[in-house]
Amino acid sequence: MSAEVVDIDVAEARRRIDAGARLFDVREPGEWDDVHAPEATLVPMSELVARWKEIDGGDQPAIIVCHSGGRSARVVAALERSGVPAINLAGGMLAWERSGAPVIRTQRPETEEPPRTGG
């Protein structure tokens, strides 16, 4: 029997986070370094087998996010099968960033052109 994955949009995710829900990012560390939500806790999908017990949404289902929503949906299904209440952030960090929600960028984007020297 497969667990049904519940999706929520960014506005609902932010409302739930403001009410105390926890946000877990299942992308890999390099993706996290590029951009992540300030409220998120990193638990990479590649480490899920060892770390799934760290995912706890408190009084609400844990909100799971990835890049675009695919990996997080798979993680939500696995968590639900394991008895951990979880919901998927539809559209992932792409939707989060598009919505104007706050983000943290750990790595600086490289400039497109190298600095010019000499005259």
N, C-alpha and C positions, 0 to 999 in steps of 0.2 A: 504494500500500500504506500503511495507517495503522499508526502505532506503537501498541502496546498499553500503556495507562497502568496502572502499578502503584500501588495505594493502600496506605498504612499508617495506623495509628491513632496517636493522640497518645503513648501509652505506648511504642510502637515508635519513633516519631520522637525522643522524648526519649532513649531508649536509644542510638539511632544518633548523636544529637548529642553525648551524653556520650562516645561512642567516636570522635568526631572528624568526623562528617558536618557539612556546612554547611546552614543553613536560609536560604532566600531567599523573601522576601515580595513577591508581584507585584501587591499592591493599590496604589492611588494614594496620594500623600503625605497627603491629608486623612484617609484611612482609617488610615494608619500612625500619624498624630498622635493619633488617638483611642485606639488600643491596638495594641501589637505585642509579639512575643516578644523578650526581651532578647538572645537569640542570633541573631536574624534580621538579614539584610542586605536593604535595600530596593532592588529592581530592578522598578519599575512595569511592568506589562504594556504600557502605552502607549509605553514606551521600550525594549521587548524587542528590536526589530529592531536598534537601535543598540548595545545593551548585553549581548546574549545571551552574548558571550564572557567576560563577568565571572562567569558562573555556572559554578562548579566545586565539586564536592562533595569534592574531595580524593581519598582512596582509596575513597570510597563514592559512590553516586549522590547528587546534590544533592537536598535535600528542598525541595519547592515548596509554599508556602501562600498562600491568598487568604482571602476572607471566609468562604466556605462550602464551597469545594472545586471549584467549576465552572471558574473562570478558571484556577486552578492546574492542573487536569487538561488544559486546552487547551495551556497552556504546557509541561507535561511532554511531551505528544505532539509538540509542535514541537521541543523540545530533543532528544528521542530521535531524531526524523527527521534532526536536524543532527549526530547523533553524540555528544551530551552526555548521559551517564547521569543520569536524574532520576526521582524518585518523588513522588507526590502525597500531601499530608497530608489524608486524608479528613476532611470536616467543617470544614476550615479553621480560622480563628481562633475561630469560634464553638465548635468542639469543644475547641480548645486552652484557651480560657478556662473552659469548663464543666468541664474535667478538673481545674481547680485549678492548672494549670501557671503559672509566673510570667509576669507581663505588665508592660509599661511603658505608662503613660498620660501622653502629652505635654500634652494639653489637659485642663483641669479641667472636669468636668461642671458645667453651670449648675444652680443651685438651682431648685427648682420654684416657690417663692414668693419674691417680692422681699422684702427686709428691711422690716420695719414701722417707721414713723417716727411720732413724736408720740404723744399719749396720748389 
